[in-house]
Amino acid sequence: MKKYSIIRIGSEYVVQAGETSILKVSSRREAAKLVDAAELLQQEPAPSTDEQPSMEREAPKVP
């Protein structure tokens, strides 16, 4: 995972990976959320199980 930094330029915040600017947003909070989301997307998926879902969809009731 690359190291990200968030810097302020004027009234906007820029997310950088190394020296490369990746994204420009209007708030630091939004930038931090997007960096966290990017880190989650790069994680390994949980191992798949063959179990049925704990909740099943109910069939619609037809009058």
Buried (B, 14 or more C-beta within 10 A) or exposed (E): EEEBEBEEEEEEBBBBBEEEEBBEBEEEEBBBEBBEEBEEEEEEEEEEEEEEEEEEEEEEEEE
